[in-house]
Amino acid sequence: MRFHNGRVYTLDRHGTVVQAVACRKGRVVGLGTDAEVQERFGDLPEVDLHGAVVLPAFCDAHLHLLALGLQAPLVCLSPARSKREAVDLVREAAAAVPQDRWLVGRGWDAAGWPEGLPTRADLDEVVPHTPVVLWSRDGHRVWCNSLALRRAGVTSSTPDPRGGRIRRDPSGEPTGVLEETAVQLVARAIPPPTDGEVETALVRAQEELHRRGIAAVHHMAGPGEGSEALRGLQRLRRSGRLRLRVVAAIPETHLEAAVLVGIRSGFGDEWLRLGWVKVFADGTLGSQTAAMLEPFAGHPHDRGISLHTREELAALIRRAAEAGWACAVHAIGDRANRWALDAFQACRDATREWQLRHRIEHAQLLHPQDVARFAELGVVASMQPAHCLADRPLAERLWGDRCRYAYAWRFLARAGAVLAFGSDAPVQTVDVLLGLYAAVFRRWPGDPNPPWFPEQALSVEEALRAYTGGPAYAAGLEAYHGSLEVDKACDLVALDRDVLEDPHQLARARIRMTVVGGDVVYS
């Protein structure tokens, strides 16, 4: 295939800009002016770019692929601005669900609700005979009705699991909200999707990602997820329907099984491979379960939740590294980030021996003394720009002055850390252009408020590299992906305007075409 009549930013280390790209067998074989590529590769079928701006295709460095595909049939609670609005959405959806099926939804965020946290009684009032499980926006809480709790066997005598919390009323009865590891008490009771539903969901997610200019993703499996998605991806790979490059994490609970059979980071091929062990160090800001060095503002006795002790976290990461596994550690609060960095420092010998690329997922709040340690230890900062803006009001309320070191992209980049950007979808949108805007301007398009700590903003080129070369490096695939160069994968995205020349165009830019392995997968 020969793509010509474009403005192609290769994002190689020299900043090369060309007009045309030639591709054979999924790899770039030539770059240059239209005339140069025509002369050398005139035998290839041509695609006229009609003056489009071309970039290496994007990689979403942190999402939940199956959850993204499965969310379409779910009740969407994101629009709810109060508990009453959320209940009304559930009532409307319940009318179409048979009583023998579970009603599942996601997207609620009680941080701004005037009524505060919801309860099972709110749901019992409108859906008493169908089990209801509603995931919060960040995925770290569930809100259930009484029937769902009964089906899951959660009662007043059920103890809080380690690293989790069952919210209870003054009499000790569960209120219907479960947090962190406690969500699995209910999640395990939900009937799993069938193989057909899994494949349909994965294809749906793949199509959405292609529409967004995304050719590769890092699938971050967490507790209770991973096996269905990985099995489904293998079926798509075998049937030739996988047109998305997937590097998957495994949950920490699967580490010993992987070690037992001799699998380590990097197992797989250019379409589907294993990358990291996903480890959780703490909870989230939205659930007020992020692990903090100092208490949340206005909550003098609340430092969040650590899902492992400091010693346990270090031992787990050391075990993984010595077995040849890189780790991707979920860390939101400054205490969780410090403990993760300490653990990586303690296993540097094994990390060097296996040439592992560890990473911290989110890295939302850092202590100033820990910023430089990312580069010193070679730890990738895997971050999601949209989180910065979505979390701004709550971060200001709970972190106060510490917000200067929240979502600290500029400080990390200046210290030499590698940034890998993603979405955390379905928690946030997979729209890379919106993520780029957030990274460059530190506010939403059209927001009249001033940028939030604009000293942390990136240039548009830096942000683009965090969606291309950064994720490729994090996965150890920089020789194959992340830029448009000869012998690398021909994965590219065409835009309708030049966002490098004028970053403000990010608010209006549209994807014209996505190419994966030389094939046009979206136009």
C-alpha positions in Angstrom: 0.0 0.0 0.0 1.2 3.5 -0.8 -0.2 6.4 1.2 0.5 9.8 -0.5 -0.5 13.4 -0.7 -0.3 14.0 3.1 1.7 15.8 5.7 3.3 12.9 7.6 4.8 13.6 11.0 6.9 10.4 11.6 7.7 11.3 15.3 11.1 9.7 14.9 13.9 11.1 16.9 14.9 13.6 14.2 11.4 15.0 13.8 11.2 14.0 10.1 8.2 15.2 8.1 7.4 13.6 4.7 4.6 13.4 2.2 4.2 9.7 1.6 4.5 6.3 3.2 5.0 2.9 1.5 4.0 -0.3 3.2 4.5 -4.0 2.4 3.4 -7.0 4.5 2.3 -4.6 7.3 5.7 -2.9 7.6 6.9 0.5 6.5 9.3 0.1 3.5 9.7 3.7 2.4 9.2 7.3 3.4 9.7 10.5 1.4 8.2 12.9 -1.0 5.3 11.8 -3.2 7.7 11.6 -6.2 10.3 9.6 -4.3 7.9 7.1 -3.0 6.1 6.8 -6.4 9.4 6.2 -8.1 10.5 3.4 -5.8 7.1 1.8 -5.0 4.8 2.7 -7.9 3.7 -0.9 -8.1 1.9 -0.7 -4.7 -1.9 0.1 -4.6 -2.3 3.8 -3.7 -4.4 5.6 -1.1 -4.8 9.4 -1.6 -4.6 11.2 1.8 -6.1 14.3 0.3 -3.8 16.6 2.3 -4.5 15.0 5.7 -2.1 15.2 8.6 -0.7 11.8 9.4 0.8 10.6 12.7 1.8 7.2 14.1 -1.4 5.5 15.2 -2.2 6.1 18.9 -1.8 3.5 21.7 -4.0 3.7 24.7 -1.6 2.6 27.5 -4.2 1.8 30.1 -7.8 0.6 29.5 -10.0 -2.3 30.4 -10.8 -3.8 27.0 -13.6 -6.2 27.8 -15.3 -3.7 30.2 -15.2 -1.1 27.4 -17.0 -3.4 25.0 -19.5 -4.7 27.6 -20.5 -1.2 28.7 -22.9 -0.7 25.8 -25.7 -2.9 27.2 -25.2 -1.5 30.7 -27.2 1.1 32.5 -25.1 4.3 32.1 -25.3 6.5 35.2 -22.7 9.1 34.2 -25.4 11.7 33.5 -26.8 11.5 37.0 -26.2 14.6 39.0 -28.0 13.3 42.1 -29.1 10.1 43.7 -32.6 10.6 42.6 -31.6 11.0 38.9 -29.6 7.8 39.2 -32.5 5.9 40.6 -34.7 7.2 37.9 -32.3 5.9 35.3 -32.3 2.5 37.0 -36.1 2.4 37.1 -36.3 3.1 33.4 -33.7 0.4 32.5 -35.3 -2.2 34.8 -38.5 -2.2 32.8 -36.7 -4.0 30.0 -34.8 -6.6 32.1 -36.4 -9.9 32.9 -36.6 -10.6 36.6 -34.3 -13.6 36.4 -31.5 -11.5 34.9 -29.1 -9.2 36.7 -29.3 -5.5 36.1 -25.8 -4.1 35.8 -24.7 -0.5 35.3 -21.8 1.8 35.8 -20.7 5.4 35.9 -22.2 6.8 39.2 -20.2 9.3 41.1 -21.6 10.4 44.5 -18.9 12.9 45.2 -21.1 15.7 43.8 -24.5 14.3 44.9 -26.3 16.5 47.4 -27.7 13.4 49.1 -24.3 11.8 49.6 -23.7 8.0 49.3 -26.7 6.0 48.0 -28.1 2.9 49.8 -29.7 -0.4 48.9 -33.0 1.0 50.1 -32.9 3.6 47.3 -32.8 0.7 44.7 -35.2 -1.6 46.6 -37.9 1.0 46.2 -37.8 0.8 42.4 -36.3 -2.6 41.6 -37.1 -5.1 44.4 -37.3 -8.3 42.4 -34.2 -8.0 40.1 -30.6 -8.1 41.5 -29.0 -4.8 40.8 -25.2 -4.1 40.8 -24.0 -0.6 39.8 -20.3 0.1 39.4 -19.0 3.6 40.3 -17.3 5.7 37.7 -13.8 4.6 38.9 -14.8 1.0 39.2 -13.7 0.8 42.9 -17.2 0.8 44.4 -20.5 -1.0 43.7 -24.0 0.0 44.8 -26.4 -2.9 45.1 -29.9 -3.6 46.1 -30.9 -6.0 48.8 -31.6 -8.9 46.4 -28.0 -8.7 44.9 -26.6 -8.7 48.4 -28.6 -11.8 49.3 -27.6 -13.6 46.1 -24.0 -12.8 47.0 -24.4 -13.9 50.6 -23.4 -10.5 52.0 -24.9 -10.0 55.4 -24.3 -8.1 58.7 -22.0 -11.0 59.7 -19.8 -10.9 56.6 -16.4 -9.5 57.6 -14.7 -6.8 55.6 -12.2 -8.5 53.2 -8.6 -7.4 53.5 -8.2 -4.2 51.5 -11.9 -3.6 51.2 -14.9 -2.2 53.1 -18.6 -3.0 53.3 -20.4 0.2 54.2 -22.7 -0.4 57.1 -25.5 1.5 58.9 -25.4 2.1 62.6 -27.0 -1.3 63.3 -24.2 -3.1 61.3 -26.4 -4.0 58.3 -24.7 -3.5 54.9 -25.9 -0.2 53.3 -25.5 -1.6 49.7 -22.2 0.1 48.9 -19.0 -2.0 48.8 -15.5 -0.6 48.3 -12.2 -1.9 46.9 -11.7 -5.6 47.3 -15.1 -6.0 48.8 -16.7 -5.4 45.4 -15.6 -8.9 44.5 -18.0 -10.4 47.0 -20.8 -9.3 44.7 -19.0 -9.4 41.4 -18.4 -13.1 41.8 -22.1 -13.7 42.0 -22.9 -12.0 38.7 -23.3 -14.7 35.9 -20.2 -14.3 33.6 -20.8 -13.3 29.9 -20.9 -16.1 27.4 -18.1 -16.7 24.9 -20.3 -15.1 22.2 -21.0 -12.1 24.4 -17.3 -11.7 25.1 -16.3 -11.8 21.5 -19.1 -9.4 20.5 -17.9 -7.0 23.2 -14.3 -7.2 22.2 -15.1 -6.5 18.5 -17.3 -3.6 19.6 -14.5 -2.2 21.6 -12.0 -2.7 18.7 -14.2 -0.8 16.3 -14.6 2.1 18.7 -10.8 2.3 19.2 -10.2 2.2 15.5 -12.6 5.2 15.1 -10.5 7.0 17.6 -7.2 6.4 15.7 -6.0 3.7 18.1 -4.1 0.8 16.8 -2.7 -0.7 20.1 -3.8 -0.9 23.7 -2.4 -2.0 27.0 -5.2 -4.1 28.6 -5.0 -3.7 32.4 -6.7 -6.6 33.9 -7.5 -6.2 37.6 -9.0 -8.4 40.3 -11.8 -10.5 38.9 -11.0 -9.7 35.2 -8.6 -11.0 32.7 -9.3 -14.6 32.0 -12.5 -14.1 29.9 -10.9 -11.2 28.0 -7.7 -13.1 27.3 -9.5 -16.2 26.1 -11.7 -14.1 23.9 -8.8 -12.2 22.4 -7.1 -15.6 21.6 -10.2 -16.7 19.8 -10.3 -13.5 17.8 -6.5 -13.9 17.0 -7.1 -17.4 15.8 -10.0 -16.5 13.6 -8.1 -13.4 12.1 -10.6 -10.9 13.6 -8.1 -9.3 15.9 -6.9 -6.1 14.2 -5.8 -4.4 17.4 -2.4 -4.8 18.9 -3.0 -5.9 22.6 -0.4 -6.1 25.3 -2.2 -7.6 28.3 -1.5 -7.5 32.0 -2.4 -10.4 34.3 -3.9 -10.0 37.8 -1.5 -10.4 40.7 -3.6 -13.5 41.7 -2.5 -15.2 38.5 1.3 -14.7 39.0 2.1 -18.0 40.6 0.2 -19.9 37.8 2.2 -18.0 35.2 5.4 -18.8 37.0 4.5 -22.4 37.3 4.2 -22.9 33.5 7.3 -20.7 32.7 5.5 -17.7 31.2 7.0 -14.3 31.7 6.7 -10.7 30.3 6.8 -10.6 26.5 5.2 -14.0 25.8 3.1 -13.7 22.6 3.3 -12.1 19.2 2.8 -8.7 17.5 -1.0 -8.9 18.0 -1.4 -10.4 21.4 1.2 -10.7 24.2 1.6 -10.6 27.9 3.2 -7.6 29.5 2.9 -7.1 33.2 1.5 -8.3 36.5 -1.2 -5.8 37.6 -0.7 -5.0 41.3 -3.0 -2.7 43.3 -1.3 -0.6 46.0 -4.3 1.5 47.0 -7.8 2.6 46.0 -9.0 5.8 44.3 -9.5 9.5 45.0 -13.2 9.3 44.1 -13.8 6.6 46.8 -11.4 8.4 49.2 -9.4 5.2 49.4 -6.1 6.5 47.9 -3.3 5.8 50.3 -1.9 9.1 51.7 1.2 10.1 53.5 -0.9 12.8 55.3 -4.6 12.7 55.9 -7.2 14.0 53.4 -8.0 17.6 53.9 -10.8 18.0 56.4 -10.5 14.3 57.5 -7.7 14.2 60.1 -7.9 10.5 60.8 -8.3 9.3 57.2 -5.2 8.3 55.2 -7.0 6.0 52.7 -6.5 2.3 52.2 -3.3 0.3 51.4 -4.2 -2.9 49.7 -0.9 -4.4 50.8 1.4 -3.7 53.6 4.7 -2.1 52.6 6.5 -5.3 53.1 3.9 -7.4 51.2 4.0 -5.0 48.3 7.8 -5.2 48.1 7.8 -9.0 48.4 5.2 -9.4 45.6 7.0 -7.1 43.2 10.3 -8.9 44.0 8.7 -12.3 43.4 7.4 -11.1 40.0 10.7 -9.5 39.0 12.8 -12.5 39.9 10.4 -14.7 37.8 10.8 -12.3 34.8 7.7 -10.3 35.1 7.4 -6.5 35.0 4.8 -5.0 37.3 2.2 -2.3 36.6 1.3 -0.9 40.0 -1.9 1.0 40.5 -1.0 3.9 42.8 -3.1 7.0 43.3 -2.0 8.5 46.6 1.5 9.8 47.5 2.0 7.0 50.0 1.1 4.3 47.5 3.4 5.8 44.9 6.3 6.0 47.4 5.8 2.4 48.5 5.7 1.2 44.8 8.9 3.1 44.1 10.6 1.7 47.2 9.6 -1.8 46.0 11.1 -1.2 42.6 14.3 0.1 44.1 14.6 -3.0 46.2 14.5 -5.4 43.2 16.8 -3.5 40.8 19.1 -6.5 40.3 16.3 -8.8 39.1 14.9 -5.9 37.0 18.3 -5.4 35.2 18.8 -9.1 34.8 15.4 -9.6 32.9 15.5 -6.1 31.4 12.1 -5.3 32.8 10.1 -2.1 32.4 8.0 -1.6 35.5 5.4 1.1 35.6 3.1 2.9 37.9 -0.5 3.3 36.8 -2.1 6.7 37.4 0.6 8.2 39.7 -1.9 10.9 40.5 -0.3 12.5 43.5 3.4 12.4 44.2 5.5 13.7 47.0 8.1 16.2 45.6 10.9 13.9 46.8 9.6 11.1 44.7 9.3 12.8 41.3 12.9 12.2 40.2 12.8 8.6 41.3 10.7 7.5 38.3 13.6 8.3 35.9 16.3 7.2 38.4 14.6 3.7 38.6 13.5 3.5 35.0 9.8 3.4 36.1 7.3 4.4 33.4 4.7 6.9 34.5 1.5 5.5 33.0 -1.0 8.3 33.3 -4.4 9.4 32.0 -4.8 13.1 31.1 -8.6 13.1 31.3 -8.5 12.0 35.0 -6.8 15.3 35.8 -9.7 17.4 34.7 -12.5 15.0 35.9 -10.9 14.8 39.3 -10.0 18.5 39.7 -12.9 19.5 42.0 -12.5 16.5 44.4 -8.7 16.8 44.3 -8.8 20.4 45.4 -11.2 19.5 48.2 -9.3 16.5 49.5 -5.7 17.3 48.6 -5.6 21.0 49.0 -2.1 22.5 48.4 -0.7 19.1 47.5 -2.4 19.4 44.1 0.7 21.2 42.8 2.2 17.7 42.5 -1.0 16.1 41.2 -0.9 14.8 37.6 2.6 16.2 37.4 3.4 15.5 33.8 5.8 18.4 33.3 7.7 17.7 36.5 8.1 14.0 35.5 9.1 14.7 32.0 11.6 17.3 33.0 13.1 14.7 35.4 13.6 12.3 32.5 10.7 9.9 33.1 9.0 8.1 30.2 5.3 9.1 30.0 2.7 6.6 28.6 -0.8 8.0 28.3 -4.1 6.2 28.2 -7.7 6.6 29.1 -8.6 4.0 31.8 -11.7 3.4 29.7 -14.5 2.8 30.4 -13.8 5.1 33.4 -13.0 7.9 31.0 -13.5 8.4 27.3 -11.1 6.7 24.8 -11.0 10.0 22.8 -7.3 10.5 22.4 -7.8 14.0 20.9 -9.6 15.0 24.1 -6.8 13.5 26.2 -4.3 15.4 24.2 -6.2 18.6 24.8 -6.2 18.0 28.5 -2.5 17.3 28.5 -1.7 20.5 26.6 -4.2 22.9 28.1 -5.0 21.4 31.6 -8.7 22.3 31.1 -11.6 21.0 29.0 -12.4 22.7 25.7 -14.6 25.7 26.2 -14.0 25.7 30.0 -14.0 29.4 31.2 -12.0 28.5 34.2 -8.2 29.1 34.2 -6.0 26.0 33.5 -5.3 23.9 36.5 -1.6 24.3 37.4 -0.6 25.1 33.9 3.1 24.7 34.8 2.4 20.9 34.5 1.1 21.1 30.9 3.0 19.5 28.0 3.7 20.7 24.5 1.5 19.0 21.9 4.5 17.0 20.6 5.4 15.8 24.1 1.8 14.7 24.6 1.6 12.9 21.2 4.8 11.0 22.0 3.1 9.9 25.3 0.4 8.3 23.2 2.8 6.8 20.7 6.5 6.2 21.5 5.9 6.2 25.3 3.6 3.2 25.3 5.8 1.4 22.8 8.7 1.8 25.1 6.7 0.7 28.2 5.9 -2.5 26.4 9.5 -3.1 25.1 8.2 -2.7 21.5 9.9 0.6 20.5 11.7 -1.2 17.7 8.4 -2.0 16.1 5.9 0.7 17.1 5.5 4.3 18.2 6.9 6.1 15.2 6.7 5.8 11.4 10.1 4.5 10.3 11.3 1.9 7.8 10.9 -1.7 9.2 8.4 -0.6 11.8 4.7 -1.5 11.7 2.6 0.6 9.3 0.2 1.8 11.9 -1.0 5.4 11.2 -3.8 7.8 11.8 -4.9 10.6 9.5 -6.4 13.8 10.9 -8.4 16.5 9.2 -6.2 19.3 10.5 -2.7 20.0 11.7 -2.7 19.9 15.5 1.1 20.2 15.8 1.0 23.5 14.0 -1.9 24.8 16.0 -2.7 22.8 19.2 -6.0 24.6 19.7 -7.2 22.6 16.7 -7.3 19.6 19.0 -10.8 20.7 20.1 -12.1 20.5 16.5 -9.9 17.8 14.9 -11.5 14.6 13.6 -10.1 11.2 12.6 -10.2 10.7 8.9 -8.5 7.3 8.7 -6.9 4.6 10.9 -4.4 2.1 9.4 -3.2 -1.0 11.3 -0.6 -3.2 9.7 -1.0 -1.4 6.4 -4.8 -2.1 6.3 -7.4 0.6 6.4 -9.5 -0.4 9.4 -11.4 2.9 9.7 -12.2 5.6 7.1 
